[in-house]
Amino acid sequence: MYHDDDRRAAGGHWHAMHGGAWEPGEPGPEDPGRGGAAREPGDGGGRVRPTGWRMPVVVIVLSALAGYLLVDRFYGDIPLLPWTAIPTLGLLAVGEGITAVHTRRRIRRVPGTEPMEPLSAARLVALAKASAVFASVVIGAFGGMLVVLADRLTAADVRADAFTAAGTLASGVLLLAAALFLEHACRVPGEGQPGGPRT
């Protein structure tokens, strides 16, 4: 039997997901200290794929098309756009940006910071990915709306909606940037580099 000190010395890890089974020298599925960010269940030991540029672009394009068609068809039945989405998205972006800075410092074990728990890192990655999708939808939908409203700016109500849509789109861009930054901050140093540790 291994005692706790022996387990740590051998680099072994407890696998809670497998009833406490432990294999000496095998990195855990969620071990940031050894280059292990949270893995997706059933991924065969691979890493969680980072959000690339394709997903936001595809979501933005599809959302823009849907927003354009819907607004062009039903704009006369839509009430004035609320401006409250602008500060809401802005606050979310600021919150995720601040979280990303602190997370980056904790994962890199900057002196004076507490190590990041693997489960906490996994939750932040999930939050970042969901925020990136949501922000992409916002950018596309309100971008499509702006295209429709660009030809109708002679009316005061349309101009008001156009300013609100532009502000919401800008807040969506900030949220997307913050979400991608947060996801990147959850990566262990050396990930994605040749010879770097896999997650």
C-alpha positions as a printed Julia matrix, in Angstrom:
199×3 Matrix{Float64}:
   0.0    0.0     0.0
   1.09   3.54   -0.69
   0.84   6.08    2.05
  -0.14   9.67    1.22
   3.5   10.83    1.14
   4.47   7.89   -1.08
   1.66   8.7    -3.46
   2.77  12.3    -3.79
   6.4   11.27   -4.24
   5.49   8.81   -6.98
   3.43  11.45   -8.73
   0.28   9.41   -8.38
  -3.19  10.87   -8.37
  -6.49   9.84   -6.9
  -9.2    9.47   -9.52
 -12.42  10.37   -7.78
 -14.4    9.57  -10.88
 -13.24   5.93  -10.68
 -13.98   5.13   -7.07
 -10.66   6.38   -5.73
  -8.53   4.13   -7.95
  -4.98   5.35   -8.27
  -2.2    4.57  -10.65
   1.37   5.65   -9.79
   2.87   8.18  -12.16
  -0.33   8.76  -14.13
  -1.44  12.4   -14.4
  -4.96  13.07  -13.24
  -7.69  14.11  -15.68
  -7.9   17.52  -14.01
  -4.46  18.5   -12.73
  -3.4   22.05  -13.66
  -0.22  21.72  -11.63
   1.07  19.13  -14.11
  -0.21  20.72  -17.28
  -3.65  19.21  -16.94
  -6.62  21.46  -17.6
 -10.06  19.93  -17.29
 -10.72  17.2   -19.83
 -13.99  16.5   -21.47
 -15.63  13.24  -20.33
 -15.13  10.44  -22.81
 -12.54  12.3   -24.85
 -10.11   9.44  -24.6
  -7.57  11.46  -22.66
  -7.43  14.33  -25.14
  -7.51  17.98  -24.32
 -10.48  20.28  -24.28
 -10.35  22.01  -27.61
  -9.84  25.77  -27.37
 -12.35  27.99  -29.11
 -10.91  28.91  -32.48
 -11.98  31.61  -34.9
 -14.28  29.37  -36.93
 -16.99  28.92  -34.31
 -17.52  32.64  -33.61
 -17.44  33.45  -37.32
 -20.0   30.77  -38.22
 -22.32  31.77  -35.36
 -22.01  35.47  -36.22
 -22.77  34.88  -39.89
 -25.79  32.67  -39.2
 -27.1   35.04  -36.53
 -26.63  38.02  -38.82
 -28.59  36.3   -41.57
 -31.4   35.4   -39.17
 -31.42  38.89  -37.65
 -31.53  40.53  -41.06
 -34.43  38.4   -42.29
 -36.47  38.73  -39.09
 -35.98  42.47  -38.68
 -36.61  43.16  -42.36
 -39.85  41.18  -42.17
 -41.19  42.16  -38.75
 -39.54  45.48  -37.86
 -42.84  47.34  -37.88
 -44.15  45.04  -35.14
 -41.07  45.31  -32.91
 -41.17  47.83  -30.03
 -38.26  50.2   -29.41
 -35.15  48.29  -28.43
 -34.25  48.48  -24.72
 -30.83  49.99  -24.02
 -30.38  47.92  -20.86
 -28.58  45.14  -22.76
 -25.64  47.49  -23.33
 -24.56  47.91  -19.68
 -25.52  44.31  -18.89
 -23.21  42.89  -21.53
 -20.57  45.44  -20.61
 -20.63  44.39  -16.95
 -20.4   40.74  -17.94
 -17.38  41.54  -20.1
 -15.68  43.44  -17.27
 -16.43  40.65  -14.81
 -15.02  37.96  -17.07
 -11.99  40.11  -17.87
 -11.18  40.6   -14.19
 -11.74  36.9   -13.54
  -9.4   36.06  -16.4
  -6.6   38.19  -14.93
  -6.89  36.57  -11.5
  -7.26  33.09  -13.0
  -4.17  33.56  -15.13
  -2.14  34.55  -12.07
  -3.42  31.61  -10.0
  -2.8   28.98  -12.69
   0.72  30.32  -13.18
   1.13  30.2    -9.41
   2.22  33.78   -9.03
   3.53  34.32   -5.49
   0.79  35.48   -3.16
  -2.01  33.67   -5.04
  -3.79  30.42   -4.2
  -3.54  27.5    -6.63
  -6.56  27.07   -8.9
  -8.74  24.05   -8.16
  -9.19  21.85  -11.27
 -12.98  21.87  -10.95
 -13.02  25.66  -10.7
 -10.88  25.93  -13.82
 -13.21  23.56  -15.69
 -16.24  25.63  -14.72
 -14.56  28.82  -15.89
 -13.74  27.21  -19.24
 -17.39  26.19  -19.61
 -18.48  29.74  -18.75
 -16.04  31.21  -21.25
 -17.22  28.92  -24.05
 -20.88  29.63  -23.35
 -20.21  33.37  -23.21
 -18.34  33.23  -26.51
 -21.33  31.58  -28.22
 -23.8   34.01  -26.66
 -21.67  37.04  -27.58
 -21.35  35.78  -31.15
 -25.13  35.49  -31.41
 -25.52  39.05  -30.1
 -22.93  40.41  -32.53
 -24.51  38.67  -35.51
 -28.14  39.42  -34.67
 -27.62  43.11  -33.98
 -25.23  43.42  -36.89
 -27.94  42.08  -39.19
 -30.39  44.52  -37.64
 -28.06  47.44  -38.31
 -27.85  46.49  -41.97
 -31.64  46.65  -42.21
 -31.9   49.93  -40.31
 -29.17  51.61  -42.35
 -31.69  52.32  -45.13
 -34.36  53.71  -42.79
 -32.48  56.26  -40.69
 -34.72  59.13  -41.7
 -37.19  58.23  -38.93
 -36.32  59.22  -35.36
 -37.4   55.89  -33.88
 -35.27  54.0   -36.37
 -32.23  56.13  -35.48
 -32.82  55.38  -31.79
 -33.0   51.67  -32.53
 -29.88  51.89  -34.67
 -27.89  53.54  -31.85
 -29.12  50.92  -29.4
 -28.26  48.1   -31.79
 -24.8   49.55  -32.37
 -24.16  49.85  -28.64
 -25.37  46.32  -28.02
 -23.17  45.02  -30.82
 -20.15  46.82  -29.32
 -20.9   45.33  -25.9
 -21.15  41.91  -27.54
 -17.71  42.37  -29.06
 -16.3   43.24  -25.62
 -17.95  40.16  -24.11
 -16.57  37.93  -26.85
 -13.07  39.29  -26.29
 -13.38  38.81  -22.51
 -14.7   35.26  -22.94
 -11.83  34.26  -25.21
  -9.36  35.87  -22.81
 -10.88  33.95  -19.89
 -10.64  30.68  -21.76
  -7.04  31.41  -22.66
  -6.27  32.31  -19.04
  -7.38  28.83  -17.97
  -4.65  27.21  -20.05
  -1.55  25.92  -18.33
   1.74  27.54  -19.45
   3.24  25.59  -22.31
  -0.06  24.32  -23.76
  -0.27  24.49  -27.51
   3.51  24.9   -27.85
   5.71  22.27  -29.5
   6.89  19.95  -26.78
   4.57  21.59  -24.25
   2.49  19.52  -21.86
  -0.79  18.12  -23.06
  -4.01  18.64  -21.16
